[in-house]
Amino acid sequence: MKKLLTGLLASLLLVNALPAFADHHGHGRYSYGPPVEHHHHPHRGAPLAWVLGGIALGSALVAIAPPPRPVVAAPAVVVAPPPPRTAWFCQSYQAYYPNVPYCPEGWQPVAVY
């Protein structure tokens, strides 16, 4: 419906520009009669009709253009490093848990990659 109304508006504004193709006596630019002496005065409606016609045509072209596609960015890939594994070492026995079930001075954590 919007495209139809825009097209009708553009047509009406372009029809308004048609008098710009005639001289001020209503004759076409290419008349085949004898030349007639005319006095000239400035045309006031023609430039406005051209501007309005251009605006209408541009609006009609924008109205029928397909809408732009949305830009969808890919999500960022984040790779987290694996957490270090922890082994528990007993200094007095020089061994790791679970090989030694008890450590008298306490276990020392050791990161194992």
Rosetta silent file (secondary structure, phi, psi, omega in degrees, C-alpha in Angstrom):
SEQUENCE: MKKLLTGLLASLLLVNALPAFADHHGHGRYSYGPPVEHHHHPHRGAPLAWVLGGIALGSALVAIAPPPRPVVAAPAVVVAPPPPRTAWFCQSYQAYYPNVPYCPEGWQPVAVY
SCORE:     score description
SCORE:     0.000 S_00000001
   1 L     0.000  -40.245 -179.351    0.000    0.000    0.000 S_00000001
   2 H   -63.727  -39.343  179.977    2.850    2.358    0.858 S_00000001
   3 H   -66.354  -38.747  179.744    4.485    1.739   -2.526 S_00000001
   4 H   -64.683  -45.470  179.516    1.212    2.430   -4.336 S_00000001
   5 H   -64.674  -38.793  178.817    0.669    5.733   -2.523 S_00000001
   6 H   -65.753  -40.446  177.471    4.268    6.771   -3.140 S_00000001
   7 H   -63.821  -41.460  178.101    3.914    5.948   -6.845 S_00000001
   8 H   -65.049  -42.082  178.061    0.698    7.974   -7.106 S_00000001
   9 H   -62.389  -42.562  178.831    2.301   10.923   -5.352 S_00000001
  10 H   -63.066  -40.659  179.258    5.302   10.740   -7.663 S_00000001
  11 H   -63.835  -42.825 -179.943    3.005   10.640  -10.711 S_00000001
  12 H   -64.179  -40.466  179.792    1.046   13.659   -9.536 S_00000001
  13 H   -70.906  -33.376  177.667    4.182   15.667   -8.918 S_00000001
  14 H   -71.458  -33.781  176.436    5.669   14.690  -12.272 S_00000001
  15 H   -64.488  -32.804  177.536    2.467   15.719  -14.059 S_00000001
  16 H   -63.319  -25.898 -179.247    2.893   19.115  -12.420 S_00000001
  17 L   -80.545  -13.904 -177.653    6.227   19.412  -14.235 S_00000001
  18 H   -59.624  -37.793  177.689    4.676   18.974  -17.681 S_00000001
  19 H   -59.909  -17.782  178.817    3.813   22.674  -18.108 S_00000001
  20 H   -68.170  -18.654  179.697    7.558   23.345  -17.961 S_00000001
  21 H   -87.288   -4.570  177.933    7.828   21.807  -21.450 S_00000001
  22 E  -106.272  156.951  175.253    5.465   24.389  -22.942 S_00000001
  23 L   -79.462 -178.798 -173.044    6.146   28.054  -23.567 S_00000001
  24 L   -73.227   -5.112  175.228    4.214   30.710  -21.693 S_00000001
  25 L   -99.190    1.909  178.292    1.441   30.698  -24.332 S_00000001
  26 L    90.796    1.677  179.154    0.760   26.983  -23.830 S_00000001
  27 L   -85.165  152.560  176.212    2.453   25.895  -27.092 S_00000001
  28 E   -70.043  169.082 -178.666    4.869   23.023  -27.206 S_00000001
  29 L   -68.087  -27.457 -178.976    8.518   23.746  -27.771 S_00000001
  30 L  -113.111   82.341  176.375    8.315   22.520  -31.350 S_00000001
  31 L   -94.468  147.489 -175.448    5.446   24.361  -32.999 S_00000001
  32 L  -103.545   10.071  177.887    5.186   24.223  -36.775 S_00000001
  33 L   -85.348 -177.876  178.563    3.438   27.552  -37.318 S_00000001
  34 L   -67.286  150.886  178.574    5.072   30.807  -38.308 S_00000001
  35 L   -64.173  138.986 -178.753    7.385   32.322  -35.743 S_00000001
  36 L  -117.296  136.336  178.465    5.608   34.702  -33.448 S_00000001
  37 L   -74.021  124.367 -179.746    7.297   37.568  -31.685 S_00000001
  38 L  -123.130  147.206  168.549    7.047   37.007  -27.959 S_00000001
  39 L   -97.993  141.897 -173.051    8.167   39.014  -25.046 S_00000001
  40 L  -103.822  138.425  168.055    9.793   36.884  -22.397 S_00000001
  41 L  -130.014  158.933 -173.196    9.308   36.930  -18.685 S_00000001
  42 L   -63.258  142.904  175.961   10.898   34.633  -16.175 S_00000001
  43 L   -86.181  122.528 -176.483    9.360   31.215  -15.617 S_00000001
  44 L   -98.495  -28.072 -173.988    8.608   30.844  -11.969 S_00000001
  45 H   -87.483  -23.792 -172.636    6.940   27.421  -11.767 S_00000001
  46 H   -64.931  -49.364 -179.034    9.332   25.290  -13.776 S_00000001
  47 H   -61.852  -38.552  178.673   12.292   25.047  -11.351 S_00000001
  48 H   -64.633  -40.076  178.841    9.986   24.268   -8.436 S_00000001
  49 H   -64.012  -39.311  178.895    8.224   21.580  -10.470 S_00000001
  50 H   -66.496  -40.842  179.353   11.559   19.995  -11.360 S_00000001
  51 H   -64.985  -46.948  179.835   12.687   20.017   -7.739 S_00000001
  52 H   -64.968  -38.771  176.780    9.420   18.523   -6.512 S_00000001
  53 H   -63.676  -40.394  177.819    9.453   15.968   -9.311 S_00000001
  54 H   -64.727  -40.997  177.597   13.006   14.972   -8.401 S_00000001
  55 H   -63.649  -42.783 -179.903   12.087   14.616   -4.747 S_00000001
  56 H   -64.710  -43.118  179.698    9.053   12.512   -5.663 S_00000001
  57 H   -65.318  -43.375  177.600   11.072   10.292   -7.987 S_00000001
  58 H   -62.350  -41.444  178.456   13.810    9.833   -5.402 S_00000001
  59 H   -64.105  -39.764  178.886   11.253    8.986   -2.723 S_00000001
  60 H   -65.237  -40.021  179.252    9.607    6.452   -5.019 S_00000001
  61 H   -67.656  -37.071  177.493   12.945    4.793   -5.763 S_00000001
  62 H   -68.627  -36.614 -177.597   13.802    4.622   -2.071 S_00000001
  63 H   -68.233  -32.680 -177.606   10.364    3.189   -1.279 S_00000001
  64 H   -92.571   -5.111  178.869   10.695    0.323   -3.767 S_00000001
  65 L   -71.717  143.294  178.591   14.289   -0.531   -2.862 S_00000001
  66 L   -68.928  147.794 -179.588   14.665   -3.700   -0.806 S_00000001
  67 L   -67.046  149.591  179.541   15.531   -3.140    2.846 S_00000001
  68 L   -67.187  147.450  178.377   19.170   -3.663    3.777 S_00000001
  69 L   -74.963  140.272  178.246   20.073   -7.011    5.259 S_00000001
  70 L   -69.007  144.730  178.429   20.923   -6.915    8.947 S_00000001
  71 L   -90.721  119.968 -179.964   24.562   -7.439    9.773 S_00000001
  72 L  -112.450  115.603 -179.825   25.005  -10.335   12.138 S_00000001
  73 L   -83.697  140.443  177.276   28.430  -10.582   13.686 S_00000001
  74 L   -70.967  142.187  179.609   29.749  -14.005   14.546 S_00000001
  75 L   -66.378  148.081 -179.988   30.246  -14.533   18.249 S_00000001
  76 L   -70.692  138.870  178.453   33.799  -14.308   19.474 S_00000001
  77 L   -93.182  120.503  179.799   35.466  -17.625   20.140 S_00000001
  78 L  -115.918  120.271  178.607   37.068  -17.719   23.559 S_00000001
  79 L  -108.538  112.523  179.889   39.250  -20.687   24.393 S_00000001
  80 L   -84.756  140.400  177.106   40.007  -20.933   28.075 S_00000001
  81 L   -67.962  146.254  179.752   43.181  -22.749   29.078 S_00000001
  82 L   -65.189  143.026 -179.378   42.526  -25.995   30.885 S_00000001
  83 L   -66.632  142.673  179.456   42.797  -25.652   34.618 S_00000001
  84 L   -68.493  142.209  175.187   46.028  -27.058   36.034 S_00000001
  85 E   -82.070  149.028 -178.675   45.728  -30.317   37.845 S_00000001
  86 E  -115.350  129.007  173.012   46.978  -30.390   41.385 S_00000001
  87 E  -109.876  150.229 -178.397   48.939  -33.229   42.912 S_00000001
  88 E  -108.401  122.919 -174.454   49.616  -33.447   46.646 S_00000001
  89 E  -112.221  139.475  176.246   53.227  -34.182   47.644 S_00000001
  90 E  -110.061  119.213 -174.908   54.571  -35.333   51.020 S_00000001
  91 L   -68.715  -40.734 -176.108   58.138  -34.147   51.668 S_00000001
  92 L   -68.227  -33.074  179.074   58.952  -36.620   54.449 S_00000001
  93 L   -97.056   -8.914 -177.507   57.968  -39.681   52.390 S_00000001
  94 L    51.834   47.500 -178.325   59.050  -38.200   49.021 S_00000001
  95 E  -148.283  165.302 -178.636   55.787  -39.502   47.497 S_00000001
  96 E  -103.440  155.737  171.647   52.427  -38.257   46.213 S_00000001
  97 L   -73.710  139.804   10.259   48.906  -38.864   47.490 S_00000001
  98 L   -93.682    7.031  177.630   47.217  -41.501   47.142 S_00000001
  99 L   -64.863  -30.937  176.151   50.431  -43.573   47.241 S_00000001
 100 L  -118.529  116.265 -176.104   50.976  -42.242   50.769 S_00000001
 101 L   -77.439  -17.658 -176.557   47.713  -41.941   52.734 S_00000001
 102 L  -139.416  141.759  177.922   49.109  -39.723   55.535 S_00000001
 103 L  -128.578  116.566 -175.000   51.702  -36.908   55.634 S_00000001
 104 L   -65.049  -36.783 -178.075   52.928  -35.840   59.111 S_00000001
 105 L   -92.690   -3.349  179.673   54.065  -32.307   58.145 S_00000001
 106 L   104.558  153.125 -177.608   51.139  -31.636   55.746 S_00000001
 107 L   -81.711  144.506  175.010   50.659  -31.929   52.023 S_00000001
 108 E  -107.801  123.040  178.104   52.301  -29.556   49.548 S_00000001
 109 E   -73.614  137.764  178.917   50.211  -28.745   46.444 S_00000001
 110 E  -129.742  125.588  178.735   52.074  -29.190   43.157 S_00000001
 111 E   -77.658  130.438  179.973   50.617  -27.999   39.835 S_00000001
 112 E  -117.558  124.845 -179.384   50.832  -30.695   37.144 S_00000001
 113 L  -103.682    0.000    0.000   50.352  -29.693   33.488 S_00000001
